């Protein structure tokens, strides 16, 4: 049985996929940092908002799109990763966004 997703959920997933595609355009040495940044940002933002807060999610989507557009620029070759992000990445190594956060409909916030 397939899941039926709302339009908002589809937008969040599309933004996440766009962000992951952006990671692949970056220099090889910086890709793990960009990947960690994207995963951490989406996961923490998903946990910070209820799926019923549509206005907040739409706001986060707009901010997330602007942020991804900024990082898609070819002149951006590296990103900063905090100690919290690294620790989170070690704890969640091998896990993906998965169904728990994908259904929550949240986007990154800058």
OpenMM code with the backbone's topology and positions (N, CA, C; nanometers):
from openmm import Vec3, app, unit

residues = "UNK UNK UNK UNK UNK UNK UNK UNK UNK UNK UNK UNK UNK UNK UNK UNK UNK UNK UNK UNK UNK UNK UNK UNK UNK UNK UNK UNK UNK UNK UNK UNK UNK UNK UNK UNK UNK UNK UNK UNK UNK UNK UNK UNK UNK UNK UNK UNK UNK UNK UNK UNK UNK UNK UNK UNK UNK UNK UNK UNK UNK UNK UNK UNK UNK UNK UNK UNK UNK UNK UNK UNK UNK UNK UNK UNK UNK UNK UNK UNK UNK UNK UNK UNK UNK UNK UNK UNK UNK UNK UNK UNK UNK UNK UNK UNK UNK UNK UNK UNK UNK UNK UNK UNK UNK UNK UNK UNK UNK UNK".split()
positions = [
    Vec3(0.0838, -0.1169, 0.0000),
    Vec3(0.0000, 0.0000, 0.0000),
    Vec3(0.0892, 0.1245, 0.0000),
    Vec3(0.0658, 0.2132, -0.0895),
    Vec3(0.1479, 0.3334, -0.0987),
    Vec3(0.0892, 0.4446, -0.0120),
    Vec3(0.1778, 0.5301, 0.0353),
    Vec3(0.1350, 0.6433, 0.1156),
    Vec3(0.0853, 0.7551, 0.0262),
    Vec3(-0.0200, 0.8195, 0.0703),
    Vec3(-0.0678, 0.9379, -0.0002),
    Vec3(-0.0138, 1.0581, 0.0751),
    Vec3(0.0615, 1.1388, 0.0072),
    Vec3(0.1228, 1.2545, 0.0707),
    Vec3(0.0505, 1.3816, 0.0320),
    Vec3(0.0474, 1.4749, 0.1247),
    Vec3(-0.0135, 1.6051, 0.0978),
    Vec3(0.0806, 1.6849, 0.0073),
    Vec3(0.0283, 1.7934, -0.0458),
    Vec3(0.1105, 1.8793, -0.1300),
    Vec3(0.2276, 1.9375, -0.0535),
    Vec3(0.2046, 1.9703, 0.0725),
    Vec3(0.3106, 2.0265, 0.1558),
    Vec3(0.4204, 1.9234, 0.1800),
    Vec3(0.3822, 1.8004, 0.2059),
    Vec3(0.4806, 1.6933, 0.2247),
    Vec3(0.5626, 1.6736, 0.0979),
    Vec3(0.4972, 1.6781, -0.0166),
    Vec3(0.5683, 1.6630, -0.1441),
    Vec3(0.6684, 1.7769, -0.1654),
    Vec3(0.6303, 1.8980, -0.1252),
    Vec3(0.7208, 2.0121, -0.1385),
    Vec3(0.8441, 1.9955, -0.0510),
    Vec3(0.8244, 1.9469, 0.0704),
    Vec3(0.9369, 1.9265, 0.1617),
    Vec3(1.0310, 1.8203, 0.1057),
    Vec3(0.9753, 1.7111, 0.0575),
    Vec3(1.0569, 1.6032, 0.0008),
    Vec3(1.1314, 1.6522, -0.1225),
    Vec3(1.0651, 1.7316, -0.2058),
    Vec3(1.1304, 1.7867, -0.3250),
    Vec3(1.2470, 1.8779, -0.2861),
    Vec3(1.2276, 1.9580, -0.1821),
    Vec3(1.3357, 2.0461, -0.1365),
    Vec3(1.4519, 1.9641, -0.0820),
    Vec3(1.4212, 1.8595, -0.0069),
    Vec3(1.5264, 1.7723, 0.0472),
    Vec3(1.6051, 1.7063, -0.0663),
    Vec3(1.5358, 1.6563, -0.1666),
    Vec3(1.6037, 1.5942, -0.2808),
    Vec3(1.6885, 1.6961, -0.3558),
    Vec3(1.6368, 1.8180, -0.3715),
    Vec3(1.7130, 1.9239, -0.4378),
    Vec3(1.8409, 1.9545, -0.3596),
    Vec3(1.8291, 1.9585, -0.2272),
    Vec3(1.9459, 1.9848, -0.1433),
    Vec3(2.0483, 1.8723, -0.1563),
    Vec3(2.0013, 1.7479, -0.1601),
    Vec3(2.0944, 1.6357, -0.1758),
    Vec3(2.1614, 1.6369, -0.3131),
    Vec3(2.0890, 1.6779, -0.4161),
    Vec3(2.1498, 1.6901, -0.5491),
    Vec3(2.2549, 1.7998, -0.5496),
    Vec3(2.2288, 1.9075, -0.4757),
    Vec3(2.3251, 2.0170, -0.4653),
    Vec3(2.4555, 1.9668, -0.4047),
    Vec3(2.4465, 1.8769, -0.3068),
    Vec3(2.5658, 1.8218, -0.2420),
    Vec3(2.6561, 1.7566, -0.3464),
    Vec3(2.5983, 1.6872, -0.4418),
    Vec3(2.6774, 1.6176, -0.5438),
    Vec3(2.7493, 1.7106, -0.6393),
    Vec3(2.7125, 1.8370, -0.6415),
    Vec3(2.7796, 1.9323, -0.7305),
    Vec3(2.9009, 1.9966, -0.6643),
    Vec3(2.9198, 1.9705, -0.5358),
    Vec3(3.0285, 2.0335, -0.4608),
    Vec3(3.1561, 1.9510, -0.4715),
    Vec3(3.2722, 2.0112, -0.4420),
    Vec3(3.3986, 1.9376, -0.4472),
    Vec3(3.3921, 1.8132, -0.3572),
    Vec3(3.4604, 1.7094, -0.3988),
    Vec3(3.4548, 1.5811, -0.3292),
    Vec3(3.4903, 1.5932, -0.1815),
    Vec3(3.5905, 1.6732, -0.1490),
    Vec3(3.6325, 1.6845, -0.0092),
    Vec3(3.5274, 1.7537, 0.0780),
    Vec3(3.4401, 1.8345, 0.0189),
    Vec3(3.3400, 1.9085, 0.0952),
    Vec3(3.2039, 1.8388, 0.0988),
    Vec3(3.1827, 1.7384, 0.0157),
    Vec3(3.0529, 1.6730, 0.0090),
    Vec3(3.0056, 1.6139, 0.1420),
    Vec3(3.0929, 1.5483, 0.2213),
    Vec3(3.0443, 1.4963, 0.3504),
    Vec3(2.9947, 1.6061, 0.4436),
    Vec3(3.0587, 1.7219, 0.4415),
    Vec3(3.0150, 1.8325, 0.5258),
    Vec3(2.8807, 1.8875, 0.4792),
    Vec3(2.8656, 1.9050, 0.3493),
    Vec3(2.7374, 1.9525, 0.2965),
    Vec3(2.6263, 1.8518, 0.3264),
    Vec3(2.6556, 1.7249, 0.3086),
    Vec3(2.5570, 1.6207, 0.3347),
    Vec3(2.5138, 1.6222, 0.4811),
    Vec3(2.6101, 1.6312, 0.5705),
    Vec3(2.5792, 1.6378, 0.7136),
    Vec3(2.4962, 1.7621, 0.7440),
    Vec3(2.5332, 1.8741, 0.6861),
    Vec3(2.4599, 1.9986, 0.7069),
    Vec3(2.3141, 1.9843, 0.6645),
    Vec3(2.2915, 1.9271, 0.5470),
    Vec3(2.1549, 1.9105, 0.4947),
    Vec3(2.0759, 1.8157, 0.5840),
    Vec3(2.1327, 1.7002, 0.6153),
    Vec3(2.0630, 1.6019, 0.6979),
    Vec3(2.0293, 1.6580, 0.8357),
    Vec3(2.1268, 1.7206, 0.8993),
    Vec3(2.1082, 1.7769, 1.0333),
    Vec3(2.0013, 1.8859, 1.0319),
    Vec3(2.0090, 1.9748, 0.9355),
    Vec3(1.9153, 2.0860, 0.9285),
    Vec3(1.7727, 2.0360, 0.9101),
    Vec3(1.7522, 1.9446, 0.8164),
    Vec3(1.6176, 1.8924, 0.7941),
    Vec3(1.5666, 1.8178, 0.9169),
    Vec3(1.6491, 1.7357, 0.9765),
    Vec3(1.6042, 1.6562, 1.0913),
    Vec3(1.5690, 1.7455, 1.2103),
    Vec3(1.6538, 1.8421, 1.2419),
    Vec3(1.6267, 1.9267, 1.3579),
    Vec3(1.5069, 2.0175, 1.3330),
    Vec3(1.4921, 2.0655, 1.2099),
    Vec3(1.3771, 2.1496, 1.1800),
    Vec3(1.2483, 2.0686, 1.1820),
    Vec3(1.2535, 1.9437, 1.1393),
    Vec3(1.1347, 1.8582, 1.1427),
    Vec3(1.0902, 1.8352, 1.2863),
    Vec3(1.1844, 1.8256, 1.3763),
    Vec3(1.1515, 1.8014, 1.5167),
    Vec3(1.1012, 1.9279, 1.5860),
    Vec3(1.1270, 2.0428, 1.5278),
    Vec3(1.0942, 2.1682, 1.5957),
    Vec3(0.9544, 2.2211, 1.5635),
    Vec3(0.8822, 2.1553, 1.4734),
    Vec3(0.7522, 2.2073, 1.4330),
    Vec3(0.6530, 2.0915, 1.4175),
    Vec3(0.5300, 2.1175, 1.4543),
    Vec3(0.4244, 2.0175, 1.4391),
    Vec3(0.3788, 2.0130, 1.2935),
    Vec3(0.3345, 1.8969, 1.2508),
    Vec3(0.2875, 1.8837, 1.1127),
    Vec3(0.1586, 1.9619, 1.0892),
    Vec3(0.0951, 2.0073, 1.1938),
    Vec3(-0.0289, 2.0855, 1.1816),
    Vec3(-0.0027, 2.2354, 1.1667),
    Vec3(0.1192, 2.2781, 1.1859),
    Vec3(0.1534, 2.4200, 1.1756),
    Vec3(0.1898, 2.4539, 1.0308),
    Vec3(0.0885, 2.4634, 0.9479),
    Vec3(0.1072, 2.4818, 0.8041),
    Vec3(0.1794, 2.6121, 0.7724),
    Vec3(0.1414, 2.7203, 0.8375),
    Vec3(0.2051, 2.8496, 0.8094),
    Vec3(0.3540, 2.8451, 0.8438),
    Vec3(0.3885, 2.7812, 0.9549),
    Vec3(0.5295, 2.7711, 0.9939),
    Vec3(0.6068, 2.6863, 0.8933),
    Vec3(0.5467, 2.5791, 0.8476),
    Vec3(0.6128, 2.4909, 0.7506),
    Vec3(0.6335, 2.5646, 0.6186),
    Vec3(0.5325, 2.6387, 0.5741),
    Vec3(0.5465, 2.7151, 0.4502),
    Vec3(0.6570, 2.8191, 0.4629),
    Vec3(0.6645, 2.8830, 0.5786),
    Vec3(0.7714, 2.9806, 0.6027),
    Vec3(0.9082, 2.9119, 0.5960),
    Vec3(0.9184, 2.7966, 0.6602),
    Vec3(1.0448, 2.7227, 0.6592),
    Vec3(1.0804, 2.6765, 0.5182),
    Vec3(0.9810, 2.6395, 0.4395),
    Vec3(1.0065, 2.6015, 0.3001),
    Vec3(1.0641, 2.7184, 0.2211),
    Vec3(1.0055, 2.8361, 0.2374),
    Vec3(1.0565, 2.9544, 0.1659),
    Vec3(1.2002, 2.9829, 0.2058),
    Vec3(1.2276, 2.9796, 0.3352),
    Vec3(1.3644, 3.0047, 0.3826),
    Vec3(1.4587, 2.8954, 0.3340),
    Vec3(1.4119, 2.7722, 0.3345),
    Vec3(1.4939, 2.6609, 0.2892),
    Vec3(1.5276, 2.6714, 0.1412),
    Vec3(1.4304, 2.7112, 0.0601),
    Vec3(1.4561, 2.7281, -0.0836),
    Vec3(1.5621, 2.8348, -0.1082),
    Vec3(1.5496, 2.9468, -0.0366),
    Vec3(1.6502, 3.0532, -0.0517),
    Vec3(1.7885, 3.0044, -0.0103),
    Vec3(1.7935, 2.9266, 0.0967),
    Vec3(1.9213, 2.8761, 0.1446),
    Vec3(1.9816, 2.7784, 0.0434),
    Vec3(1.9007, 2.6894, -0.0117),
    Vec3(1.9514, 2.5939, -0.1108),
    Vec3(1.9982, 2.6684, -0.2344),
    Vec3(1.9231, 2.7692, -0.2775),
    Vec3(1.9659, 2.8492, -0.3930),
    Vec3(2.1024, 2.9118, -0.3681),
    Vec3(2.1237, 2.9605, -0.2464),
    Vec3(2.2516, 3.0214, -0.2126),
    Vec3(2.3630, 2.9168, -0.2217),
    Vec3(2.3403, 2.7978, -0.1655),
    Vec3(2.4426, 2.6935, -0.1668),
    Vec3(2.4618, 2.6324, -0.3054),
    Vec3(2.3634, 2.6435, -0.3928),
    Vec3(2.3780, 2.5912, -0.5287),
    Vec3(2.4754, 2.6736, -0.6125),
    Vec3(2.5021, 2.7951, -0.5717),
    Vec3(2.5955, 2.8814, -0.6430),
    Vec3(2.7305, 2.8115, -0.6557),
    Vec3(2.7871, 2.8145, -0.7730),
    Vec3(2.9143, 2.7482, -0.7997),
    Vec3(3.0315, 2.8039, -0.7207),
    Vec3(3.0198, 2.9271, -0.6740),
    Vec3(3.1272, 2.9867, -0.5954),
    Vec3(3.1316, 2.9348, -0.4521),
    Vec3(3.0235, 2.8727, -0.4064),
    Vec3(3.0196, 2.8146, -0.2717),
    Vec3(3.0823, 2.6759, -0.2814),
    Vec3(3.1988, 2.6594, -0.2203),
    Vec3(3.2732, 2.5343, -0.2327),
    Vec3(3.2863, 2.4577, -0.1021),
    Vec3(3.2467, 2.5210, 0.0078),
    Vec3(3.2596, 2.4551, 0.1377),
    Vec3(3.1547, 2.5135, 0.2314),
    Vec3(3.1284, 2.4453, 0.3406),
    Vec3(3.0362, 2.4972, 0.4411),
    Vec3(3.0901, 2.4664, 0.5795),
    Vec3(3.0416, 2.5408, 0.6757),
    Vec3(3.0846, 2.5235, 0.8132),
    Vec3(2.9931, 2.4236, 0.8816),
    Vec3(3.0511, 2.3344, 0.9605),
    Vec3(2.9755, 2.2343, 1.0334),
    Vec3(3.0114, 2.2480, 1.1812),
    Vec3(2.9104, 2.2629, 1.2653),
    Vec3(2.9339, 2.2827, 1.4084),
    Vec3(2.9681, 2.1501, 1.4775),
    Vec3(3.0162, 2.1604, 1.5995),
    Vec3(3.0472, 2.0420, 1.6801),
    Vec3(2.9196, 1.9625, 1.7060),
    Vec3(2.8084, 2.0324, 1.7302),
    Vec3(2.6799, 1.9642, 1.7517),
    Vec3(2.6404, 1.8816, 1.6296),
    Vec3(2.6627, 1.9367, 1.5104),
    Vec3(2.6303, 1.8644, 1.3882),
    Vec3(2.7151, 1.7385, 1.3758),
    Vec3(2.8443, 1.7505, 1.4064),
    Vec3(2.9346, 1.6350, 1.3970),
    Vec3(2.8919, 1.5275, 1.4963),
    Vec3(2.8608, 1.5672, 1.6189),
    Vec3(2.8163, 1.4708, 1.7196),
    Vec3(2.6858, 1.4041, 1.6770),
    Vec3(2.5927, 1.4836, 1.6256),
    Vec3(2.4665, 1.4289, 1.5769),
    Vec3(2.4922, 1.3312, 1.4624),
    Vec3(2.5836, 1.3679, 1.3726),
    Vec3(2.6162, 1.2814, 1.2595),
    Vec3(2.6738, 1.1481, 1.3037),
    Vec3(2.7570, 1.1489, 1.4079),
    Vec3(2.8128, 1.0240, 1.4603),
    Vec3(2.7036, 0.9372, 1.5215),
    Vec3(2.6107, 0.9979, 1.5916),
    Vec3(2.5016, 0.9228, 1.6542),
    Vec3(2.4050, 0.8663, 1.5516),
    Vec3(2.3921, 0.9334, 1.4395),
    Vec3(2.2941, 0.8939, 1.3381),
    Vec3(2.3601, 0.8430, 1.2111),
    Vec3(2.4808, 0.7940, 1.2230),
    Vec3(2.5552, 0.7437, 1.1070),
    Vec3(2.4772, 0.6299, 1.0422),
    Vec3(2.4618, 0.6390, 0.9120),
    Vec3(2.3942, 0.5335, 0.8371),
    Vec3(2.2433, 0.5480, 0.8316),
    Vec3(2.1883, 0.6413, 0.9076),
    Vec3(2.0437, 0.6625, 0.9030),
    Vec3(2.0124, 0.7672, 0.7984),
    Vec3(1.8975, 0.7539, 0.7358),
    Vec3(1.8555, 0.8554, 0.6400),
    Vec3(1.7356, 0.9299, 0.6970),
    Vec3(1.6810, 1.0215, 0.6221),
    Vec3(1.5678, 1.1012, 0.6695),
    Vec3(1.4522, 1.0090, 0.7050),
    Vec3(1.4309, 0.9068, 0.6264),
    Vec3(1.3342, 0.8035, 0.6597),
    Vec3(1.1911, 0.8526, 0.6727),
    Vec3(1.1055, 0.7599, 0.7054),
    Vec3(0.9638, 0.7908, 0.7112),
    Vec3(0.9260, 0.8726, 0.8327),
    Vec3(1.0038, 0.8659, 0.9409),
    Vec3(0.9651, 0.9386, 1.0622),
    Vec3(0.9665, 1.0889, 1.0418),
    Vec3(1.0633, 1.1424, 0.9705),
    Vec3(1.0692, 1.2866, 0.9504),
    Vec3(1.0023, 1.3283, 0.8200),
    Vec3(1.0014, 1.2404, 0.7200),
    Vec3(0.9434, 1.2769, 0.5916),
    Vec3(0.7949, 1.3059, 0.6050),
    Vec3(0.7296, 1.2363, 0.6930),
    Vec3(0.5876, 1.2598, 0.7133),
    Vec3(0.5592, 1.3818, 0.7981),
    Vec3(0.6611, 1.4371, 0.8618),
    Vec3(0.6417, 1.5501, 0.9531),
    Vec3(0.6314, 1.6830, 0.8785),
    Vec3(0.6795, 1.6902, 0.7573),
    Vec3(0.6743, 1.8101, 0.6732),
    Vec3(0.7382, 1.9318, 0.7365),
    Vec3(0.8675, 1.9328, 0.7412),
    Vec3(0.9424, 2.0514, 0.7854),
    Vec3(1.0557, 2.0770, 0.6886),
    Vec3(1.1017, 2.1985, 0.6856),
    Vec3(1.2090, 2.2361, 0.5941),
    Vec3(1.3170, 2.3094, 0.6720),
    Vec3(1.4350, 2.3228, 0.6113),
    Vec3(1.5442, 2.3906, 0.6814),
    Vec3(1.5160, 2.5383, 0.7020),
    Vec3(1.5753, 2.5898, 0.8023),
    Vec3(1.5627, 2.7304, 0.8354),
    Vec3(1.7009, 2.7874, 0.8507),
    Vec3(1.7253, 2.8996, 0.7919),
    Vec3(1.8590, 2.9579, 0.8038),
    Vec3(1.8718, 3.0468, 0.9231),
] * unit.nanometer
topology = app.Topology()
chain = topology.addChain("A")
for resn in residues:
    res = topology.addResidue(resn, chain)
    for name in ("N", "CA", "C"):
        topology.addAtom(name, app.Element.getBySymbol(name[0]), res)
